[in-house]
Amino acid sequence: QEHLQQWGAGLLKPSETLSLMCAFYGGSFTGHSWTWIRQPPGKGLEWIGEFDHTATTNYSPSLKSRVSISLDTSKNHLSLRLNSVTAADTAVYYCARVSRSDGYSRFDLWGQGTLVSVSS
Amino acid sequence: SSELIQDPLVTVALGQTVTITCQGDSHRSYYASWYQQRPGQAPLLVIFGKNSRPSGIPDRFSGSNSGGTASLTITGAQPEDEADYYCSSRSSRGNHYVFGPGTTVTVL
């Protein structure tokens, strides 16, 4: 059965770099687009960026200067890096698959979420 | 401010019908997708495209789009439908995605 498994450091200090990984089981990363989404405690969802099936990255305008998403196909890992974190980056981070099989984009498979807290 | 606008809270009686709306210019170009999120869980896709449901989503969930407004309707609401619902679409302002602020649905 397809599923996404996430991992990464859950506690950071201000100015450090957030680094999360996401593995896809039951299928292959190739041919799909992949995205990261976050949710601050008690708040709504925020789209961070995507690594699409053409190996192009697109990022949220508000995070573009600090974020990097990459895909290591040899390890079957999607990664997220966010530089210079502050308390405002405290959130549950999700990886998700972007499907466009019939022309309609949607996030149809989600990881379990990873809580990342930024505190001095 | 958010590109997509949702009512923050909606209440529905058990077994009745409720419609959640999502307003935004992006819906004039792109169909919305809708996500259900129960407390402590990851979001779950419930509706996408014109009105498509992923496998396993009950048919009491339906979607529609008119002009700049996307809608999610729950026909015959059940206790397990109590959750936060988020709309999402491609942005009309660039090559990225956006989410609405979410609607909390309470089933009485």
HADDOCK unambig.tbl for C-alpha pairs under 7 A between the chains (distance, minus, plus):
assign (segid A and resid 44 and name CA) (segid B and resid 101 and name CA) 5.53 0.50 0.50
assign (segid A and resid 44 and name CA) (segid B and resid 102 and name CA) 6.31 0.50 0.50
assign (segid A and resid 45 and name CA) (segid B and resid 99 and name CA) 6.34 0.50 0.50
assign (segid A and resid 46 and name CA) (segid B and resid 99 and name CA) 6.42 0.50 0.50
assign (segid A and resid 47 and name CA) (segid B and resid 97 and name CA) 6.27 0.50 0.50
assign (segid A and resid 47 and name CA) (segid B and resid 98 and name CA) 6.20 0.50 0.50
assign (segid A and resid 58 and name CA) (segid B and resid 95 and name CA) 6.70 0.50 0.50
assign (segid A and resid 58 and name CA) (segid B and resid 96 and name CA) 6.42 0.50 0.50
assign (segid A and resid 59 and name CA) (segid B and resid 96 and name CA) 6.49 0.50 0.50
assign (segid A and resid 60 and name CA) (segid B and resid 96 and name CA) 6.13 0.50 0.50
assign (segid A and resid 104 and name CA) (segid B and resid 31 and name CA) 6.97 0.50 0.50
assign (segid A and resid 104 and name CA) (segid B and resid 48 and name CA) 6.93 0.50 0.50
assign (segid A and resid 104 and name CA) (segid B and resid 49 and name CA) 5.19 0.50 0.50
assign (segid A and resid 106 and name CA) (segid B and resid 33 and name CA) 5.93 0.50 0.50
assign (segid A and resid 106 and name CA) (segid B and resid 48 and name CA) 6.45 0.50 0.50
assign (segid A and resid 107 and name CA) (segid B and resid 45 and name CA) 6.76 0.50 0.50
assign (segid A and resid 108 and name CA) (segid B and resid 45 and name CA) 5.74 0.50 0.50
assign (segid A and resid 110 and name CA) (segid B and resid 42 and name CA) 6.82 0.50 0.50
assign (segid A and resid 112 and name CA) (segid B and resid 42 and name CA) 6.05 0.50 0.50
assign (segid A and resid 113 and name CA) (segid B and resid 42 and name CA) 6.63 0.50 0.50
